[in-house]
Amino acid sequence: MRVFGERRLSQLRSPAIAAWRMTIPAGHRFEATQALRQVLARVVSWGLLDVNPAKLGVENPQRRYTEKRPFESWDELHALAGSIGPRHGPMVLFAAGTGAPPEWLALEHRDIDREAQVVYVRRTLRNGRIKSPKTKASVRAVPLQAIALAALDALPPNPDCSLLFPSVGGGYLDLHNFRNRNWKPAQKAAGIEPRRRVYDLRHTFVTFALRAGISTFDLSRYMGTSLAMIDRRYGHLARDGREHAIRLLDTYTAAESLDVHAVDAGWTPNTVEDANRGNGRGVGVRRLDRRTDHRDLIAAEDLVEGVAELRVSVVDEEPERPLIAELHGEVARLLRGPEPVRVGGAGDVLDPPGRE
């Protein structure tokens, strides 16, 4: 508005917009030009302009992202937390274990669900004020791994404060003061080189998560950002994911050539009692193959809500009874109750506590 506010729309020229673009700091140049393009695109759609002058001859390449410097290991992070001290050290481990900076400053005790092992990110602290997250995706539930839970247990008790990580006075932590008074001296004391930014704790979480095999799709949900952004910034770390996808595709192709199809069984984990409660009794089996030229050996449509998957190869020529016995043997082993199975019709539910 300061530059073009006095001009009529018809007076906007691409050379002037290109010159204005170069006056913007490199870190904000792409976003500012993109915002102007979107505004003028609406003007074009209203018929007030024939072409968008912010697009015509105005290049707007995305900025190069600086090299990410995640921490090397949890040992390095524990050393850093130890140097920071018991008040704020656990906060650092929690941030690295959840990828929550800078939302961690606004977290409250009520945002932690220990039973579900998640932390709910509902708000953020910007310029000393509590604000809603930028997008709907930013309101999210992030899983709490064991290290994050241990960090919460190590926090000094403060029952009179609702904040999870308050300042010494009980208010919101000033991140600028924390950097200068705690973060930088602690890195020097711990011998950490090169020096990391506080925001690198977020990059550390992403790096460790991708190395652990978490998909970029799930990770984008936990981080509250788009899948494209995760792929653009961290896609080079997902090599194992691509290799895993190739193995799955090659396995499927080989199975098709042998006319071998997959059937999955869903079950509830842990104990037999867990499998029974709220899900009827037993383990449901459903078919995955929908080909009309394939006779389903197991055709149950009901699937107990599960958190894991069992795949068994099904060959058309094999009789039904050995297949059921093979499937039952795997399920029984997982349910810790290996007993004989009653073989019934396709669609039956295997009954762990009452097998015949």
Secondary structure by P-SEA (a helix, b strand, c coil): cccccccccccccaaaaaaaaaacccccaaaaaaaaaaaaaaaaaacccccccccccccccccccccccccccaaaaaaaaaaaccccaaaaaaaaaccccccccccccccccccccbbbbcccccccccccccccccbbbbbbcaaaaaaaaaccccccccccccccccccccaaaaaaccaaaaaaaacccccccccaaaaaaaaaaaaacccaaaaaaaacccaaaaaaaccccaaaaaaaaaaaaaaaaaaaaacbbbbbbbbbccccccccccccccbbbbbccccccccccccccccccccbbbbbbbbccccaaaaaaaaaaaaaaaaccccccccccccccccccccc
